[in-house]
Amino acid sequence: MFARFGLLTTSAAAIALACLGVLSWGASGALANSAALTVTNTAGQIDPVAGVPRVFTVAGNTLSPEGVYVKYRAIGGEPCAPSAVSDTGAWLFDTNRGEANGDFQFQRVLTWEGAGPEMFCTWIASSSDAIASPITNTITFRAPTGTVNASVNPGAPTPGQQFTVTVAGASESPTYVFAKIRAAGGAPCAPTYEADGGSGVIDDASVNGAFSISGTSSEAQPGTYTLCAWLAQSESAAPAIAGPQAIDFTVAAPLPPPPCVVPAFSAHTRLASVEARIRAGHCRVGRIRYAHSRHVRRGAVVSLSPRPHARLGWGAYVSIVLSVGR
């Protein structure tokens, strides 16, 4: 009785072990046919970014010689198809049968175009049209980063004076710099160069890495103006990589010219010295007359007209009386 029970127990154990072996083999097979897709920078760090070269790697393990097929497409549609050929995505990897046998790794260097999430479908199969359980990965590509700053030189130009606009910064990827100028006090700088109502001063300047781009402009009327600068993939791309960066500057009305102040002079001052003082006082040398003088030596200035310290309009003429001696 116990022997029969023991025999039955042994048989049951053998059956259980056999089943466990089948399950283990199945699990091992499932784990062997595995794949994962990564997007890394040159340092091997995971960093999916649009507009910058990145290393796309599909790596995994197969139980037997197989091919590896990877396609990509926008998320939100149908799930990955049963075979690579029947899927509507674009090809990323397409290997032949036998290229993956055990541990495998395939790489490509690509520059992804747009930021946002993307669905990747991977099949490990004997051919691209063979039915296989697809492996689905969703990878979100970030937008490239950048900085933008702007300046005007001179900082307060006068009406009609040409000034230099400089836009400087840095960009993680190849992109473009834009800048516009318009009267201040209205709406803020628009999200894009195209949507802003200002006048273009820098348009579609290509940059990559650190940059400094300059353009020139002038304004006919005094007032406060706004300079708007963008770092973007195009004049209509939103959001911009950096910006809009806004700075206000003033076009100042020109100052009135200084008055002419007739200079003072001492006795026996020579003509050249007095002429220099007249010009330094924002006046112009006028008529020179000659007169006899008993007290002022020959070649020295006797008098000025108007008299010293008189205030006249800028550039007024000052006449000189020069001694010819007795």
Secondary structure, DSSP 8 states (H G I E B T S, - for coil): -HHHHHHHHHHHHHHHHHHHHHHHHHHHHHHHSEEEEEEE-TTS-B--BTTSEEEEEEEEE-SSSBEEEEEEE-TTS----SSTTT--SEEEEE--TTSB-SEEEEEEEEE--S-EEEEEEEEEESSTTS----EEEEEEEB---EEEEEEEESSS--TT--EEEEEEEEEEEEEEEEEEEEETTSS---SSTTT--SEEEEEEEEEEEEEEEEEEE--SS-EEEEEEEEEESSTT-SS-SEEEEEEEEEE--------EE-----TT-BHHHHHHHHHHTT-EEEEEEEE--SSS-TTBEEEEES-TT-EESTT-EEEEEEE---
